[in-house]
Amino acid sequence: MRMIRWTAWILVVLFVGATIALYASDAFRTQVAEVSGSGRAAVGGEFTMVNDDGETVTQEAFLGRPTVYFFGFTHCPDVCPTALFELSNRMEELGADADRMNAVFVTVDPERDTPEELHRYLQAFDPRITGLSGSPEQVKDMMQKWRVYAAKVPTESGDYTMDHTATLYLMDANGEFVGTIAPGESDETALGKLRRLVS
């Protein structure tokens, strides 16, 4: 009798364990699907912003060609100008191939970065780089879709700077995320990624 009782308990434990494992597996698959969709990271999506020419644009304006997105702000003392100079130089190295892609600078500081301010700022870089601004709500929505972090950091002068993600996001011609260029990547590695993007 005791053996039967122990066997029954073992079967119950195994059944419960299997049920939990199955649930966890389904939950895990659902979580992965939410994050990666069809095997790709859930980065990017629809947006409505204003470009540095003052025109309202959506994601549709950048489909049909691969796109490099960089999020920053015009008052950035070092990271942003460095990233944009590097991108400009790499576009020059790509030559005519760079004409087959979009390059977009998205502000994380819409309070100060009006379309006019973005336009002035971008004069120092490759003229093919488009600036995007918008309302705080529009910018926040786009940042969330690209998984971009940004936060105000007060300065001693009473003003503020921005702490933000400094990664370049690579999207294919269909607007699907295909990779990144991280800060500090070698020119050879970064240029190789851009060549593959436009190939």
Backbone as a ProteinNet text record, in pm:
[ID]
protein_1_A
[PRIMARY]
MRMIRWTAWILVVLFVGATIALYASDAFRTQVAEVSGSGRAAVGGEFTMVNDDGETVTQEAFLGRPTVYFFGFTHCPDVCPTALFELSNRMEELGADADRMNAVFVTVDPERDTPEELHRYLQAFDPRITGLSGSPEQVKDMMQKWRVYAAKVPTESGDYTMDHTATLYLMDANGEFVGTIAPGESDETALGKLRRLVS
[TERTIARY]
83.6	0	86.9	192.9	281.2	351.7	390.1	457	364.3	237	139.3	122.8	117.9	100.4	220.2	341.6	462.2	462.9	421	416	318.4	204.1	103.5	158.9	230.2	288.1	393.1	472.7	575.1	510.3	400.9	331.1	273.2	217.7	162.3	271.5	385.7	497.5	546.4	558.3	603.2	504.9	374.7	272.7	277.8	286	293.1	419.4	531.3	657.3	650.3	590.5	578.2	489.2	379.8	289.1	359.3	434.7	509.1	611.7	681.3	783	720.6	604	536	491.7	434.9	390.5	507.9	617.5	735.8	789.2	785.5	834	748.3	614	524	543.8	558.4	578.8	709.1	811.6	941.7	932.7	863.9	850.6	774.4	669.6	593.3	679.9	760.8	848.7	949.6	1006.5	1102.6	1035.1	912.1	840.9	816.5	783.3	760.3	888.3	999.7	1127	1182.9	1173.7	1244.2	1156	1025	937.4	975.8	1009.1	1045.4	1194.1	1248	1389.7	1475.9	1416.6	1493.1	1450	1541.5	1509.7	1399	1311	1198.8	1246.4	1319.8	1372.1	1316.1	1263.5	1209.4	1058.4	1001.9	857.5	808.9	677.7	616.5	644.7	662.5	679.7	633.2	603.6	574.3	661.7	748.4	842	848	933.6	954.5	1101.8	1131.2	1271.9	1331.8	1460.4	1527.9	1494.8	1409.9	1355.4	1215.7	1169.5	1038.5	922.5	952.2	848.1	812.4	683.2	638.8	668.8	734.5	771.4	735.7	718.5	693.6	801.1	791.5	886.4	887.6	773	761.8	865.2	903.5	999	1135.9	1163.8	1296.9	1297.2	1181.6	1175	1219.3	1262.6	1312.2	1463.8	1524.9	1671.1	1706.6	1819.8	1861.6	1888.8	1876.2	1888.9	1973.2	2057.5	2134.6	2071.7	2031.2	1973	2069.9	2087.7	2166	2085.9	2076.3	2000	2096.7	2077.7	2166.2	2104.2	2187.2	2134.8	2241.5	2199	2291.5	2382.9	2344.3	2429	2527.2	2533.4	2622.9	2767.9	2850.8	2987.2	3085.9	3061.9	3164.8	3111.4	3027.7	2984.5	2913.2	2818.9	2739.3	2822.2	2898.4	2979	3080.4	3134.9	3228.7	3159.5	3042.5	2968.6	2929.2	2887.3	2844.8	2962.7	3075.9	3196.2	3240.6	3238.2	3276.8	3182	3052.3	2954.7	2977.7	3002.7	3028.7	3151.5	3257.6	3380.5	3357.8	3280.3	3254.5	3164.9	3072.7	2989.9	3076.3	3173.8	3265.4	3347	3389.8	3466.1	3381.2	3251.9	3163.1	3146.3	3171	3156.1	3011.3	2989.8	2854.9	2761.7	2817.2	2733.4	2655.6	2710.1	2641.7	2511.9	2500.1	2376.9	2262.6	2294.9	2192.1	2137.9	2175.6	2124	2082.3	1998.8	1961.7	2045.5	2076	2142.5	2058.7	2018.7	1922.9	1973.7	1971	2007.6	1879.7	1843.5	1719.5	1752.1	1691.5	1720.1	1654.3	1722.6	1663.7	1631.5	1646.4	1628.1	1537.2	1409.2	1320.3	1292.4	1314.5	1289.7	1382.9	1505.8	1602.6	1627.7	1613.4	1648	1527.5	1500	1396.5	1448.4	1361.2	1409.2	1513.2	1493.6	1588.8	1724.6	1722.7	1847.5	1919.7	1844.4	1903.6	1966.6	1896.8	1947.7	2080.8	2087.8	2213.5	2324.6	2292.7	2391.2	2447.7	2361.9	2403.6	2484.2	2495.1	2576.4	2722.8	2764.2	2904.6	2935.1	2832.3	2851.4	2807.6	2807.7	2767.6	2626.8	2608.4	2477.7	2366.8	2403.2	2301	2238.1	2287.3	2229.8	2106	1995.7	1868.7	1848.2	1802.3	1770.8	1622.8	1588.2	1448.4	1424.2	1318.4	1273.4	1122.4	1060.8	916.6	875.3	752.7	707	773.6	777.9	834.3	767.9	637.6	566.2	608.7	625.4	668.5	809.4	897.4	1035.4	1040.1	964.9	962.1	911.6	809	753.2	857.3	930.2	1031.9	1146.3	1187.6	1294.1	1254.3	1131	1085.2	1087.4	1049.1	1046.7	1186.7	1282.7	1421.4	1500	1432.1	1496.1	1611.1	1587.6	1689.7	1667	1774.5	1770.6	1815.9	1747.5	1792.1	1734.9	1814.9	1770.7	1843.5	1771.7	1832.9	1928.1	2040.7	2138	2167	2127.7	2151.8	2301	2334.8	2473.5	2488.5	2612.5	2638.4	2590.5	2582	2539.2	2388.8	2317.8	2172.7	2104.8	2182.9	2130.5	2123.3	2120.7	2121	2189.8	2237.6	2287.3	2204.2	2235.7	2158.7	2250.7	2211.4	2277.1	2194.5	2257.9	2177.9	2255.7	2181.9	2239.8	2317.6	2436.8	2521.7	2545.1	2456.1	2467.8	2405.7	2462.8	2401.3	2319.4	2195.3	2104.3	2096.5	2115.1	2114.1	1983.6	1908.9	1780.4	1786	1724	1725.6	1622	1609.5	1521	1373.9	1340.9	1203	1177.4	1277.9	1262.4	1285	1345.1	1373	1513	1523.9	1652	1747.1	1871.1	1968.8	2099	2119	2242.4	2271.2	2388	2429.1	2576.3	2613.8	2754.6	2772	2853.5	2871.4	2977.2	2969.1	3073.8	3210.2	3309	3443.2	3476.3	3379.2	3411.6	3514.9	3601.2	3705.7	3644.2	3717.1	3669.8	3647.9	3737.9	3728	3599.4	3569.1	3448.2	3322.9	3320.4	3203	3179.5	3285.9	3272.5	3225.1	3272.4	3226.7	3077.3	3026.7	2882.8	2803.6	2854	2784.5	2787.7	2898.4	2906.9	2804.8	2793.9	2695.6	2554	2532.9	2399.5	2351.9	2442.3	2402.6	2421.9	2475.7	2503.7	2375.2
-120.4	0	125	122.2	238.1	260.7	150.4	161.3	224.4	185.3	241.5	390.9	427.6	568.9	649.8	597	667	679.4	572.3	575.9	682.4	691.5	792.1	932.9	954.9	1087.4	1121.9	1024.3	1047.7	1086.3	1015.8	1047.6	1188.8	1227.6	1363	1467.5	1444.2	1538.8	1550.6	1435.4	1437.5	1512.6	1491.9	1559.9	1710.5	1751.3	1894.6	1955.3	1883.1	1933.2	1949.6	1851.5	1858.7	1974.7	1995.6	2106.7	2240.5	2255.5	2379.9	2402.1	2294.7	2305.7	2347.1	2287.2	2321.9	2467	2511.8	2650.8	2745.5	2710.8	2797.2	2803.1	2687.3	2683.5	2771.6	2761.4	2844.9	2992	3023	3162.3	3215.2	3127.6	3168.8	3194.9	3104.4	3123.2	3250.9	3278.7	3401.6	3523.2	3519.6	3631.4	3652.6	3542.2	3553.9	3610.5	3564.8	3614	3763.5	3809.9	3952.2	4030.9	3972.9	4043.4	4035.3	3917.3	3897.6	3879.8	3867.8	3853.2	3732.1	3753.4	3643.3	3616.4	3608.9	3580.4	3704	3822.8	3946.8	4026.5	4107.8	4188.5	4287.5	4309.6	4401.8	4545	4593.7	4730.1	4801.8	4923	5000.9	4991.5	5062.5	5062.2	5193.8	5207.2	5327.4	5449.4	5562.8	5688	5804.4	5915.5	6042.1	6147.6	6209.8	6309.5	6425.7	6523.2	6637.3	6639.9	6645.3	6646	6785.8	6796.9	6925.5	7027.6	6988.9	7084.8	7130.1	7083.4	7123.8	7042.4	6929.4	6846.3	6730.2	6702.9	6587.1	6460.2	6365.9	6240.9	6122	6008.4	5882.9	5782.3	5663.8	5558.6	5532.5	5553.9	5526.9	5603.5	5721.8	5804.9	5739.1	5642.7	5581.7	5435.9	5385.1	5248.6	5245.7	5130.6	5117.5	5123.3	5177.5	5178.7	5147.2	5082.1	5060.1	5193.4	5195.1	5320.4	5301	5398.9	5404.8	5512.3	5475.7	5571.4	5593.5	5719.7	5754	5853	5827.7	5913	5996.7	6127.9	6215.8	6353.2	6454.2	6590.4	6691.6	6809	6907.3	6971.3	6969	7026.6	6924.1	6807.7	6700.6	6744.3	6737.9	6790.4	6700.6	6570.5	6482.9	6360.4	6281.5	6154.3	6173.2	6266.1	6284.8	6338	6446.7	6492.2	6387.8	6312.1	6206	6101.1	6056.4	5954.3	6004.3	6130.2	6184.7	6209.3	6251.4	6266	6129.7	6028.9	5894.1	5842.5	5864.4	5820.9	5893.7	6024.2	6102.8	6050.6	6022.9	5971.7	5835.1	5750.8	5617.7	5625.6	5719.8	5739.2	5785	5869.7	5914.7	5797.2	5708.7	5591.3	5496.2	5491.8	5406.1	5458.1	5585.9	5645	5645.7	5608	5609.5	5511.8	5408.9	5312.5	5379.6	5487.6	5557.2	5621.8	5645.9	5703.5	5603.4	5477	5373	5349.8	5435.6	5421.6	5557.7	5554	5674.3	5681.9	5802.6	5824.1	5926	5890.6	5972.2	5999.6	6127.3	6170.2	6210.6	6137.8	6161.4	6226.6	6341.1	6406.6	6334.7	6336.2	6288	6407.3	6528.3	6653	6747.5	6710.3	6790.4	6930.3	6952.2	7085	7189.5	7149.7	7243.7	7221.2	7098.3	7065.2	7077.9	7200.1	7223.6	7177.1	7162.6	7128.4	7227.6	7356.3	7458.2	7439.4	7408.7	7386.9	7263	7158.2	7037.1	7066.3	7144.9	7176.5	7250.3	7347.3	7422	7328.4	7245.4	7155.1	7058.2	7005.4	6901.8	6955.7	7088.4	7146	7105.1	7068.5	7031.2	6888.2	6813.7	6672.2	6642.7	6516.4	6478.5	6531.5	6600	6659.8	6557.8	6430.6	6327.1	6281.5	6331.7	6295	6380.1	6314.8	6381.8	6392.2	6506.8	6524.8	6505.8	6445	6427	6480.3	6559.8	6608.9	6588	6641.4	6627.5	6672	6645.8	6676.9	6580.4	6615.2	6521.3	6383.7	6382.3	6255	6174.2	6241.9	6172.5	6115.9	6196.7	6152.5	6034.8	6044.5	5935.9	5806.4	5817	5698.9	5632.4	5713.9	5656.8	5595.5	5662.3	5607.9	5472.7	5461.7	5335	5224	5255.9	5154.3	5111.2	5200.3	5165.1	5118.6	5107.8	5064.9	5158.6	5288.3	5389.4	5448.7	5460.1	5522.7	5667.6	5758.6	5897.6	5958.6	6041	6105.6	6238	6336.2	6465.7	6452.9	6521.8	6525.3	6672.3	6721.2	6862.4	6894.2	7016.4	7062.1	7167.5	7197.5	7294.7	7434.2	7462.1	7594.5	7614.1	7508.7	7516.9	7470.7	7440.1	7387.9	7235	7167	7020.7	6966.4	6845	6769.4	6642.1	6554.9	6432.1	6310.6	6214.3	6083.4	5996.3	5929.2	5857	5742.8	5652.9	5544.1	5601.6	5549.2	5603.4	5503.4	5408.3	5304.4	5349.6	5308.6	5328.8	5204.9	5226.9	5117.2	5098.5	4975.7	4944.3	4873.7	4932.3	4877.4	4847.6	4738.5	4705.8	4788.6	4763.3	4844.1	4828.4	4723	4700.8	4755.4	4821.9	4876.6	4775.6	4660.9	4557.2	4576.7	4557.2	4571.1	4459.6	4497.3	4395.8	4401.8	4504.5	4510	4648.2	4662.5	4789.5	4815.6	4940.7	4978	5042.1	4980.9	5028.5	5138	5224.8	5326.5	5259.4	5311.6	5257.3	5142.7	5097.5	4991.1	5042	4953.8	4993.1	5036.3	5121.1	5164.8	5045.6	4949.2	4832.1	4754.7	4732.5	4657.9	4735.5	4864.4	4946.8	4961	4982.9	4998.5	4868.7	4756.7	4627.2	4609.3	4653.1	4642.5	4730.1	4850.9	4940.2	4885.5	4826.1	4767.1	4654.2	4571.6	4462.4	4518.6	4629.2	4689.4	4735.2	4792.7	4848.2	4749.5	4632	4535.7	4468.9
0	0	0	85.5	93.4	-40.3	-108.1	-238.2	-341.2	-339.5	-433.5	-409.8	-277.3	-242.3	-291.9	-272.6	-319.2	-471.1	-537.9	-684.5	-732.7	-664.8	-701.6	-684.4	-572	-547	-652.5	-689.1	-791.6	-923.9	-958.3	-1082.8	-1079.7	-964.5	-949.5	-966.8	-899.4	-908.4	-1052.1	-1119.9	-1259.3	-1348	-1324.3	-1404	-1383.3	-1256.5	-1225.4	-1285.1	-1270.8	-1325.7	-1476.1	-1542.7	-1688.6	-1730.1	-1654	-1684.2	-1669.8	-1560.1	-1537.1	-1647.1	-1683.6	-1789	-1921.2	-1952.4	-2076.5	-2075.1	-1962.7	-1950.1	-1964.4	-1896.3	-1902.8	-2044.9	-2112.4	-2250.2	-2340.2	-2325.4	-2405.5	-2374.5	-2245	-2205.2	-2261.9	-2258.9	-2312.1	-2461.9	-2533	-2677.5	-2708.1	-2629.4	-2649.8	-2627.2	-2521.1	-2489.8	-2601.9	-2652	-2761.4	-2885	-2911.4	-3028.8	-3018.2	-2897.6	-2879	-2899.6	-2859.3	-2870	-3010.4	-3071.7	-3197.8	-3319.7	-3301.1	-3416.7	-3497.8	-3624.7	-3714	-3707.9	-3587.3	-3572.7	-3566.1	-3572.1	-3565.2	-3443.4	-3393.6	-3276.5	-3309.4	-3211.7	-3231.1	-3214.5	-3312.7	-3312.9	-3434.2	-3412.8	-3523.1	-3531.4	-3627.6	-3645	-3703.4	-3709.3	-3765.6	-3677.9	-3742.1	-3668	-3754	-3688.3	-3755.3	-3691.2	-3771.5	-3721.5	-3820.5	-3791.3	-3880.9	-3918.5	-4049.3	-4089.3	-4079.2	-4105.6	-4085.5	-4194.5	-4290.2	-4386.6	-4346.5	-4229.5	-4180.4	-4234.6	-4299.1	-4358.4	-4265.6	-4253.5	-4176.2	-4255.3	-4191.4	-4258.5	-4170	-4233.9	-4162.8	-4203.6	-4149.7	-4184.8	-4335.1	-4399.7	-4542.8	-4624.1	-4575	-4648.7	-4660.5	-4573.7	-4570.6	-4615.6	-4655.2	-4705.7	-4851.8	-4896.5	-5032.7	-5040.4	-4936	-4924.4	-4779.5	-4754.2	-4615.1	-4547.8	-4415.9	-4341.3	-4216.5	-4189.6	-4065.2	-3977.9	-3856.4	-3761.7	-3645.9	-3610	-3490.9	-3408	-3278	-3186.7	-3103.2	-3103.6	-3027.8	-3011.3	-2990.9	-2974.7	-3012	-3053.3	-3110	-3007.1	-2880.3	-2775.6	-2718.8	-2779.1	-2734	-2754.3	-2650.2	-2660.7	-2734.1	-2737.1	-2794	-2867.5	-2803.7	-2861.1	-2995.2	-2999.4	-3121.9	-3238.4	-3219.3	-3332.8	-3378.5	-3283.8	-3321.4	-3407.3	-3363	-3437.6	-3576.2	-3584.8	-3713.7	-3807.3	-3752.4	-3834.5	-3887.7	-3800.9	-3844.1	-3951.3	-3931.3	-4031.2	-4163.4	-4155.5	-4276.9	-4350.5	-4276.9	-4338.7	-4403.1	-4336.2	-4390.9	-4514	-4514.1	-4633.2	-4750.4	-4721.4	-4826.2	-4880.2	-4789	-4831.6	-4915.5	-4885.6	-4964.4	-5106.5	-5126.2	-5258.5	-5303.8	-5429	-5485.8	-5414.8	-5349.9	-5277.2	-5164.9	-5109	-5000	-5046.7	-5176.9	-5230.6	-5228.5	-5203.5	-5200.1	-5059.7	-4964.4	-4828.2	-4773.1	-4670.2	-4596.1	-4469.4	-4426.8	-4297.7	-4221.3	-4099.4	-4025	-3884.1	-3846	-3710.8	-3639.2	-3535	-3461.4	-3327.6	-3300.2	-3173.5	-3056.3	-2942.8	-2817.3	-2727.2	-2784.1	-2709	-2788.1	-2805.6	-2890	-2836	-2706.3	-2649.4	-2709.7	-2739.6	-2795.7	-2944.2	-2988	-3126.3	-3219.2	-3259.6	-3359.4	-3495.7	-3594.7	-3729.2	-3780.3	-3751	-3795.2	-3728.7	-3600.2	-3526.9	-3579.9	-3606.6	-3663.5	-3799.5	-3880.2	-4013.9	-4005.6	-3914.8	-3897.1	-3849.8	-3754.6	-3695.3	-3798.5	-3882.9	-3977.5	-4094.8	-4105.9	-4213.1	-4201.1	-4080.8	-4058	-4101.5	-4140.8	-4172.5	-4315.9	-4351.3	-4486.9	-4516.8	-4628.8	-4659.2	-4681.7	-4695.9	-4715.4	-4584.7	-4471.1	-4341	-4315	-4287.7	-4259	-4108.7	-4062.4	-3921.2	-3895.8	-3783.4	-3744.9	-3605.4	-3592.5	-3462.3	-3456.1	-3353.3	-3338	-3199.6	-3164.7	-3029.6	-2932.1	-2802.8	-2705.1	-2711.5	-2737.7	-2744.7	-2867.4	-2980	-3101.7	-3086.8	-3029	-3009.7	-2912.4	-2804.3	-2706	-2769.4	-2851.7	-2918	-3007.8	-3083.7	-3172.4	-3092.6	-2985.8	-2901.7	-2843.4	-2799.2	-2742.1	-2846.4	-2968.7	-3073.9	-3114.7	-3098.4	-3132	-3009.2	-2894.7	-2770.1	-2731.9	-2749	-2720.3	-2582	-2505.6	-2373.4	-2385.4	-2314.9	-2306	-2178.6	-2112.3	-1988.9	-1971.1	-1918.1	-1888.6	-1770.1	-1780.6	-1671.5	-1641.2	-1522.1	-1488.5	-1485.4	-1525.3	-1520.3	-1411.4	-1375.4	-1269	-1306.4	-1435	-1480.9	-1470.2	-1433.3	-1425.4	-1553.6	-1654.2	-1780	-1770.2	-1882.2	-1878.4	-2002.8	-1989.8	-2104.2	-2113	-2207	-2223.5	-2218	-2138.2	-2139.3	-2233.4	-2328	-2427.7	-2491.6	-2552.6	-2629.6	-2747.2	-2770.4	-2877.3	-2990	-3002.6	-3104.9	-3236.4	-3348	-3478.7	-3512.3	-3555.9	-3586.8	-3738	-3783.3	-3925.7	-3960.8	-4054.1	-4096.3	-4245.8	-4287.3	-4429.5	-4505.4	-4635	-4719	-4682.6	-4607.3	-4563	-4423.3	-4365.7	-4231.8	-4121.8	-4155.6	-4056.7	-3999	-3868.5	-3799.4	-3840.4	-3878.6	-3919.8	-3841	-3759.6	-3682.4	-3628.1	-3567.5	-3508.5	-3538.3	-3521.1	-3513.1	-3376.6	-3293.9	-3157.1	-3151.8	-3050.8	-3033.9	-3019.1	-3088	-3074.9	-3167.6	-3248.8	-3344.3	-3443.8	-3487.8	-3582.3	-3714.6	-3786.7	-3918	-4010.1	-4003.2	-4090.3	-4064.8	-3936	-3900.6	-3937.8	-3901.6	-3929.2	-4079.2	-4153.2	-4297.8	-4362.2	-4308.9	-4359.1	-4339.5	-4225.4	-4198.7	-4295	-4321.7	-4413.9	-4556.5	-4594.4	-4729.3	-4744.9	-4641.3	-4647.2	-4649.2	-4578.1	-4570.8	-4708.4	-4786.6	-4916.8	-5032.4	-5002.2	-5110.4	-5160.8
[MASK]
+++++++++++++++++++++++++++++++++++++++++++++++++++++++++++++++++++++++++++++++++++++++++++++++++++++++++++++++++++++++++++++++++++++++++++++++++++++++++++++++++++++++++++++++++++++++++++++++++++++++

